[in-house]
Amino acid sequence: MTAPTWTAEDADERDLVARLEAEFPGWRIAKVSGRWWASRGPVVSEARTGADAVQAISAAELYLTLNGRRR
């Protein structure tokens, strides 16, 4: 599977967040300090790890990681 070809030219960050949250219900998405985060808890933090948090360098990488975690 390949990642969607989302870029800043196609949508701004808010649109990417909305698209990812729609695709992966239950996950909260944010871009913090240049990195993309997904969290199942109320707070996105570097201290969160494991099954409840994911970080990636791009929205596409985050998509692929979350897609791999689908049950």
N, CA, C and O atoms as a Tinker XYZ file with bonds, in Angstrom:
   284  protein
     1  N      0.850000   -1.180000    0.000000    73     2
     2  CA     0.000000    0.000000    0.000000    64     1     3
     3  C      0.887000    1.232000    0.000000    63     2     4     5
     4  O      1.930000    1.258000    0.655000    81     3
     5  N      0.479000    2.228000   -0.721000    73     3     6
     6  CA     1.220000    3.487000   -0.758000    64     5     7
     7  C      0.430000    4.562000   -0.037000    63     6     8     9
     8  O     -0.794000    4.493000    0.075000    81     7
     9  N      1.146000    5.542000    0.442000    73     7    10
    10  CA     0.520000    6.644000    1.171000    64     9    11
    11  C     -0.183000    7.576000    0.193000    63    10    12    13
    12  O      0.205000    7.672000   -0.971000    81    11
    13  N     -1.216000    8.261000    0.669000    73    11    14
    14  CA    -1.846000    9.280000   -0.170000    64    13    15
    15  C     -0.830000   10.348000   -0.532000    63    14    16    17
    16  O      0.123000   10.577000    0.212000    81    15
    17  N     -1.022000   10.988000   -1.646000    73    15    18
    18  CA    -0.081000   12.018000   -2.090000    64    17    19
    19  C     -0.548000   13.394000   -1.627000    63    18    20    21
    20  O     -0.731000   14.300000   -2.440000    81    19
    21  N     -0.741000   13.546000   -0.321000    73    19    22
    22  CA    -1.143000   14.821000    0.238000    64    21    23
    23  C      0.075000   15.706000    0.366000    63    22    24    25
    24  O      1.118000   15.265000    0.848000    81    23
    25  N     -0.046000   16.944000   -0.057000    73    23    26
    26  CA     1.041000   17.906000    0.092000    64    25    27
    27  C      0.463000   19.230000    0.548000    63    26    28    29
    28  O     -0.752000   19.431000    0.559000    81    27
    29  N      1.351000   20.118000    0.920000    73    27    30
    30  CA     0.910000   21.455000    1.327000    64    29    31
    31  C      0.229000   22.169000    0.174000    63    30    32    33
    32  O     -0.588000   23.062000    0.401000    81    31
    33  N      0.547000   21.795000   -1.054000    73    31    34
    34  CA    -0.103000   22.413000   -2.203000    64    33    35
    35  C     -1.562000   21.982000   -2.308000    63    34    36    37
    36  O     -2.398000   22.737000   -2.806000    81    35
    37  N     -1.871000   20.781000   -1.844000    73    35    38
    38  CA    -3.233000   20.267000   -1.935000    64    37    39
    39  C     -4.118000   20.763000   -0.794000    63    38    40    41
    40  O     -5.310000   20.998000   -0.992000    81    39
    41  N     -3.556000   20.919000    0.370000    73    39    42
    42  CA    -4.365000   21.298000    1.532000    64    41    43
    43  C     -3.461000   21.867000    2.607000    63    42    44    45
    44  O     -2.277000   21.537000    2.675000    81    43
    45  N     -4.017000   22.709000    3.432000    73    43    46
    46  CA    -3.206000   23.196000    4.539000    64    45    47
    47  C     -3.226000   22.161000    5.665000    63    46    48    49
    48  O     -3.924000   21.151000    5.575000    81    47
    49  N     -2.474000   22.413000    6.701000    73    47    50
    50  CA    -2.339000   21.434000    7.780000    64    49    51
    51  C     -3.663000   21.105000    8.444000    63    50    52    53
    52  O     -3.893000   19.956000    8.822000    81    51
    53  N     -4.530000   22.080000    8.593000    73    51    54
    54  CA    -5.832000   21.798000    9.217000    64    53    55
    55  C     -6.635000   20.811000    8.385000    63    54    56    57
    56  O     -7.311000   19.937000    8.927000    81    55
    57  N     -6.560000   20.951000    7.083000    73    55    58
    58  CA    -7.260000   20.007000    6.208000    64    57    59
    59  C     -6.661000   18.603000    6.328000    63    58    60    61
    60  O     -7.393000   17.613000    6.351000    81    59
    61  N     -5.333000   18.518000    6.404000    73    59    62
    62  CA    -4.690000   17.220000    6.556000    64    61    63
    63  C     -5.079000   16.576000    7.881000    63    62    64    65
    64  O     -5.342000   15.374000    7.934000    81    63
    65  N     -5.115000   17.364000    8.946000    73    63    66
    66  CA    -5.537000   16.850000   10.251000    64    65    67
    67  C     -6.966000   16.319000   10.153000    63    66    68    69
    68  O     -7.250000   15.219000   10.624000    81    67
    69  N     -7.853000   17.083000    9.552000    73    67    70
    70  CA    -9.253000   16.653000    9.422000    64    69    71
    71  C     -9.368000   15.371000    8.591000    63    70    72    73
    72  O    -10.154000   14.487000    8.930000    81    71
    73  N     -8.602000   15.265000    7.521000    73    71    74
    74  CA    -8.646000   14.068000    6.677000    64    73    75
    75  C     -8.150000   12.847000    7.440000    63    74    76    77
    76  O     -8.753000   11.776000    7.367000    81    75
    77  N     -7.046000   13.010000    8.176000    73    75    78
    78  CA    -6.514000   11.886000    8.948000    64    77    79
    79  C     -7.463000   11.482000   10.067000    63    78    80    81
    80  O     -7.668000   10.291000   10.300000    81    79
    81  N     -8.047000   12.457000   10.765000    73    79    82
    82  CA    -8.979000   12.124000   11.844000    64    81    83
    83  C    -10.236000   11.446000   11.300000    63    82    84    85
    84  O    -10.800000   10.576000   11.964000    81    83
    85  N    -10.677000   11.827000   10.117000    73    83    86
    86  CA   -11.832000   11.171000    9.505000    64    85    87
    87  C    -11.491000    9.737000    9.095000    63    86    88    89
    88  O    -12.325000    8.840000    9.217000    81    87
    89  N    -10.291000    9.526000    8.620000    73    87    90
    90  CA    -9.853000    8.206000    8.182000    64    89    91
    91  C     -9.590000    7.271000    9.356000    63    90    92    93
    92  O     -9.763000    6.058000    9.240000    81    91
    93  N     -9.168000    7.839000   10.493000    73    91    94
    94  CA    -8.801000    7.035000   11.660000    64    93    95
    95  C     -9.558000    7.526000   12.895000    63    94    96    97
    96  O     -8.985000    8.210000   13.743000    81    95
    97  N    -10.849000    7.178000   12.999000    73    95    98
    98  CA   -11.656000    7.607000   14.145000    64    97    99
    99  C    -11.020000    7.134000   15.462000    63    98   100   101
   100  O    -10.469000    6.036000   15.545000    81    99
   101  N    -11.112000    7.976000   16.464000    73    99   102
   102  CA   -10.540000    7.640000   17.761000    64   101   103
   103  C     -9.133000    8.166000   17.961000    63   102   104   105
   104  O     -8.632000    8.193000   19.085000    81   103
   105  N     -8.495000    8.582000   16.885000    73   103   106
   106  CA    -7.151000    9.145000   16.961000    64   105   107
   107  C     -7.256000   10.661000   16.860000    63   106   108   109
   108  O     -8.014000   11.177000   16.038000    81   107
   109  N     -6.507000   11.372000   17.685000    73   107   110
   110  CA    -6.394000   12.832000   17.589000    64   109   111
   111  C     -5.077000   13.126000   16.895000    63   110   112   113
   112  O     -4.044000   12.566000   17.263000    81   111
   113  N     -5.100000   13.975000   15.918000    73   111   114
   114  CA    -3.936000   14.266000   15.088000    64   113   115
   115  C     -3.461000   15.693000   15.345000    63   114   116   117
   116  O     -4.272000   16.604000   15.514000    81   115
   117  N     -2.144000   15.881000   15.373000    73   115   118
   118  CA    -1.576000   17.218000   15.547000    64   117   119
   119  C     -0.199000   17.259000   14.895000    63   118   120   121
   120  O      0.473000   16.237000   14.755000    81   119
   121  N      0.202000   18.460000   14.501000    73   119   122
   122  CA     1.567000   18.682000   14.044000    64   121   123
   123  C      2.225000   19.580000   15.081000    63   122   124   125
   124  O      1.796000   20.713000   15.301000    81   123
   125  N      3.277000   19.058000   15.719000    73   123   126
   126  CA     3.947000   19.757000   16.807000    64   125   127
   127  C      5.445000   19.770000   16.523000    63   126   128   129
   128  O      6.049000   18.718000   16.309000    81   127
   129  N      6.033000   20.939000   16.521000    73   127   130
   130  CA     7.479000   21.089000   16.303000    64   129   131
   131  C      7.957000   20.366000   15.050000    63   130   132   133
   132  O      9.019000   19.743000   15.042000    81   131
   133  N      7.157000   20.460000   13.994000    73   131   134
   134  CA     7.545000   19.877000   12.716000    64   133   135
   135  C      7.289000   18.393000   12.565000    63   134   136   137
   136  O      7.562000   17.833000   11.503000    81   135
   137  N      6.770000   17.733000   13.599000    73   135   138
   138  CA     6.477000   16.305000   13.530000    64   137   139
   139  C      4.972000   16.091000   13.635000    63   138   140   141
   140  O      4.267000   16.852000   14.298000    81   139
   141  N      4.499000   15.056000   12.978000    73   139   142
   142  CA     3.093000   14.688000   13.015000    64   141   143
   143  C      2.874000   13.669000   14.125000    63   142   144   145
   144  O      3.646000   12.721000   14.270000    81   143
   145  N      1.816000   13.869000   14.907000    73   143   146
   146  CA     1.482000   13.002000   16.024000    64   145   147
   147  C      0.049000   12.504000   15.896000    63   146   148   149
   148  O     -0.827000   13.208000   15.395000    81   147
   149  N     -0.171000   11.286000   16.355000    73   147   150
   150  CA    -1.517000   10.743000   16.522000    64   149   151
   151  C     -1.574000   10.184000   17.932000    63   150   152   153
   152  O     -0.656000    9.489000   18.369000    81   151
   153  N     -2.643000   10.485000   18.637000    73   151   154
   154  CA    -2.783000   10.046000   20.019000    64   153   155
   155  C     -4.201000    9.578000   20.272000    63   154   156   157
   156  O     -5.159000   10.182000   19.789000    81   155
   157  N     -4.332000    8.513000   21.022000    73   155   158
   158  CA    -5.660000    8.046000   21.431000    64   157   159
   159  C     -6.083000    8.686000   22.740000    63   158   160   161
   160  O     -7.240000    8.563000   23.142000    81   159
   161  N     -5.178000    9.357000   23.401000    73   159   162
   162  CA    -5.482000   10.017000   24.665000    64   161   163
   163  C     -5.741000   11.492000   24.457000    63   162   164   165
   164  O     -5.699000   11.977000   23.326000    81   163
   165  N     -6.008000   12.207000   25.526000    73   163   166
   166  CA    -6.360000   13.617000   25.407000    64   165   167
   167  C     -5.191000   14.551000   25.123000    63   166   168   169
   168  O     -5.408000   15.685000   24.697000    81   167
   169  N     -3.957000   14.106000   25.348000    73   167   170
   170  CA    -2.808000   14.989000   25.212000    64   169   171
   171  C     -1.780000   14.367000   24.281000    63   170   172   173
   172  O     -1.437000   13.192000   24.413000    81   171
   173  N     -1.295000   15.161000   23.343000    73   171   174
   174  CA    -0.194000   14.721000   22.481000    64   173   175
   175  C      1.085000   15.155000   23.177000    63   174   176   177
   176  O      1.283000   16.340000   23.442000    81   175
   177  N      1.947000   14.199000   23.469000    73   175   178
   178  CA     3.164000   14.498000   24.201000    64   177   179
   179  C      4.258000   13.526000   23.819000    63   178   180   181
   180  O      3.980000   12.365000   23.517000    81   179
   181  N      5.487000   13.980000   23.829000    73   179   182
   182  CA     6.597000   13.096000   23.526000    64   181   183
   183  C      6.721000   11.987000   24.564000    63   182   184   185
   184  O      7.360000   10.969000   24.297000    81   183
   185  N      6.126000   12.160000   25.740000    73   183   186
   186  CA     6.193000   11.141000   26.784000    64   185   187
   187  C      5.286000    9.952000   26.477000    63   186   188   189
   188  O      5.480000    8.872000   27.034000    81   187
   189  N      4.318000   10.130000   25.615000    73   187   190
   190  CA     3.379000    9.052000   25.277000    64   189   191
   191  C      4.021000    8.156000   24.229000    63   190   192   193
   192  O      4.588000    8.643000   23.251000    81   191
   193  N      3.934000    6.879000   24.430000    73   191   194
   194  CA     4.497000    5.938000   23.466000    64   193   195
   195  C      3.620000    4.706000   23.400000    63   194   196   197
   196  O      2.637000    4.588000   24.131000    81   195
   197  N      3.980000    3.797000   22.526000    73   195   198
   198  CA     3.272000    2.523000   22.448000    64   197   199
   199  C      1.998000    2.607000   21.648000    63   198   200   201
   200  O      1.915000    3.323000   20.650000    81   199
   201  N      1.007000    1.868000   22.098000    73   199   202
   202  CA    -0.229000    1.727000   21.341000    64   201   203
   203  C     -1.074000    2.990000   21.328000    63   202   204   205
   204  O     -1.945000    3.132000   20.469000    81   203
   205  N     -0.843000    3.913000   22.258000    73   203   206
   206  CA    -1.708000    5.090000   22.335000    64   205   207
   207  C     -1.133000    6.331000   21.675000    63   206   208   209
   208  O     -1.782000    7.377000   21.690000    81   207
   209  N      0.066000    6.254000   21.094000    73   207   210
   210  CA     0.649000    7.419000   20.437000    64   209   211
   211  C      1.596000    7.002000   19.318000    63   210   212   213
   212  O      2.300000    5.997000   19.413000    81   211
   213  N      1.591000    7.803000   18.259000    73   211   214
   214  CA     2.447000    7.550000   17.096000    64   213   215
   215  C      3.012000    8.887000   16.659000    63   214   216   217
   216  O      2.306000    9.895000   16.695000    81   215
   217  N      4.268000    8.918000   16.246000    73   215   218
   218  CA     4.824000   10.130000   15.667000    64   217   219
   219  C      5.448000    9.797000   14.322000    63   218   220   221
   220  O      5.899000    8.676000   14.089000    81   219
   221  N      5.468000   10.800000   13.436000    73   219   222
   222  CA     5.989000   10.599000   12.081000    64   221   223
   223  C      6.544000   11.921000   11.561000    63   222   224   225
   224  O      6.253000   12.989000   12.100000    81   223
   225  N      7.352000   11.827000   10.501000    73   223   226
   226  CA     7.933000   13.051000    9.946000    64   225   227
   227  C      7.037000   13.716000    8.908000    63   226   228   229
   228  O      7.280000   14.857000    8.513000    81   227
   229  N      5.998000   13.003000    8.464000    73   227   230
   230  CA     5.085000   13.578000    7.476000    64   229   231
   231  C      3.681000   13.029000    7.683000    63   230   232   233
   232  O      3.489000   12.018000    8.358000    81   231
   233  N      2.706000   13.707000    7.095000    73   231   234
   234  CA     1.330000   13.225000    7.169000    64   233   235
   235  C      1.201000   11.874000    6.467000    63   234   236   237
   236  O      0.456000   11.006000    6.921000    81   235
   237  N      1.923000   11.697000    5.368000    73   235   238
   238  CA     1.864000   10.425000    4.638000    64   237   239
   239  C      2.432000    9.282000    5.476000    63   238   240   241
   240  O      1.863000    8.191000    5.502000    81   239
   241  N      3.553000    9.527000    6.161000    73   239   242
   242  CA     4.128000    8.486000    7.019000    64   241   243
   243  C      3.183000    8.156000    8.170000    63   242   244   245
   244  O      3.045000    6.992000    8.545000    81   243
   245  N      2.535000    9.171000    8.730000    73   243   246
   246  CA     1.573000    8.942000    9.804000    64   245   247
   247  C      0.417000    8.102000    9.293000    63   246   248   249
   248  O     -0.028000    7.179000    9.976000    81   247
   249  N     -0.072000    8.408000    8.101000    73   247   250
   250  CA    -1.146000    7.624000    7.491000    64   249   251
   251  C     -0.751000    6.151000    7.384000    63   250   252   253
   252  O     -1.517000    5.269000    7.772000    81   251
   253  N      0.435000    5.893000    6.861000    73   251   254
   254  CA     0.873000    4.506000    6.692000    64   253   255
   255  C      1.007000    3.780000    8.019000    63   254   256   257
   256  O      0.645000    2.609000    8.134000    81   255
   257  N      1.526000    4.475000    9.017000    73   255   258
   258  CA     1.680000    3.857000   10.334000    64   257   259
   259  C      0.330000    3.536000   10.954000    63   258   260   261
   260  O      0.126000    2.432000   11.460000    81   259
   261  N     -0.599000    4.494000   10.921000    73   259   262
   262  CA    -1.922000    4.247000   11.482000    64   261   263
   263  C     -2.670000    3.181000   10.694000    63   262   264   265
   264  O     -3.375000    2.357000   11.278000    81   263
   265  N     -2.525000    3.191000    9.386000    73   263   266
   266  CA    -3.188000    2.183000    8.570000    64   265   267
   267  C     -2.676000    0.780000    8.937000    63   266   268   269
   268  O     -3.443000   -0.183000    8.918000    81   267
   269  N     -1.407000    0.668000    9.264000    73   267   270
   270  CA    -0.845000   -0.602000    9.678000    64   269   271
   271  C     -1.342000   -1.062000   11.033000    63   270   272   273
   272  O     -1.216000   -2.241000   11.365000    81   271
   273  N     -1.896000   -0.175000   11.810000    73   271   274
   274  CA    -2.420000   -0.521000   13.146000    64   273   275
   275  C     -3.913000   -0.808000   13.149000    63   274   276   277
   276  O     -4.482000   -1.100000   14.201000    81   275
   277  N     -4.544000   -0.731000   12.015000    73   275   278
   278  CA    -5.998000   -1.023000   11.977000    64   277   279
   279  C     -6.231000   -2.418000   12.475000    63   278   280   281
   280  O     -5.443000   -3.330000   12.224000    81   279
   281  N     -7.328000   -2.574000   13.186000    73   279   282
   282  CA    -7.662000   -3.905000   13.738000    64   281   283
   283  C     -8.538000   -4.664000   12.812000    63   282   284
   284  O     -8.918000   -5.797000   13.109000    81   283
